Amino acid sequence: MDNQIELRALRHFIRVSELGSISRAAVELRIAQPALSRQMRRLEETLGVQLFIRDGRGVTLTETGAKLRDEVANVLLRLENACLQARIDEGSPSGVIRVGVLPNLGPTFMAELILGCLQQFPRVKLKLLEGFTYQTANWIQSKQIDLGFAYDVDSYRHLSPEFLFKEEVYLVGSTKNWRFGERVLLSELEGLPLIIPAPPSYTRRRLEAAAHEQKVELTFKYEIDSIPLIKRMIALDEGYGIFSRACLWEDLEGPNLAVAAIERSSLSFELALTTAYGTILPPAARHIISFLEQMVRRYVELGRWSGEFITGGTRVHRPTLEVAGAPVGPLAN
């Protein structure tokens, strides 16, 4: 028996394991389903182990298959990096790179991303798709995007974080009846009329989990899935919202909103820039990933974002919310 294993078969094995279906993988890989099925059985025979449990709904990995997937994914990533170093020369990167962005990153961040990449990488065509985390996860899995921002990345096994940023979270209200200082405890949210996205939004889940842990009773006055509308309702003194600094900084110079940081021990958001686990990215994507990390770090230094990197590089921390160098409680007119 030929005991050589093709690299292509290992790549196909990773994709079948991600999708849990040989038929779906065959469509995506543009391979006839019987041929892909034979390839997976030949891989099992060559290794002398069972990799998949097959049933009418698809395939799931055996314990041995799961271990092999993790090892193969690591090997492929190392191979990707080696090939990338071999291909990169003095010329500028080129190609189409598709990036998933979250609504709360804001239009200025997105515009600066597009214009900054155009200036630094003129041969790269950047395409942005805006959506929520579950959409980013789906787009990455279906290869509609190359990388994207997401929350709660640990809940998606097929996502791999390129960097992770722990955001500070703020209580936001109208200046009309603001009674808080620069920082608040989670317990001070009890009884406030909150305007929050409906489940299963990440903000809602994180807030409810933190409140449950600290036995804080929350009141949800409105469930709204539009960030601009939530901000408008807050400005009309209809309730209070919960946002990260990234979502707020463009609104802070107006006369209508007041903010207070929620103590970090109570609540924080973990934002990740993600790619598909085990996927070999084109060289241009690696340049965009590095550019995005530099952008986030610069936004932290400028005070537009607040938090710290908890993976990848030196931690950057900005503990207080400031505008033009001054701490912010209720905003001045």
Helices and strands as residue ranges (DSSP letters): H 7-19, H 22-29, H 33-47, E 52-55, E 58-61, H 63-87, E 95-101, G 103-105, H 107-120, E 124-130, H 133-141, E 147-151, G 153-155, E 159-174, G 175-177, E 183-184, G 186-189, E 193-196, H 202-213, E 219-223, H 227-235, E 241-244, G 245-247, G 249-251, E 257-262, E 268-276, H 283-302, E 307-311, E 322-323, E 326-327
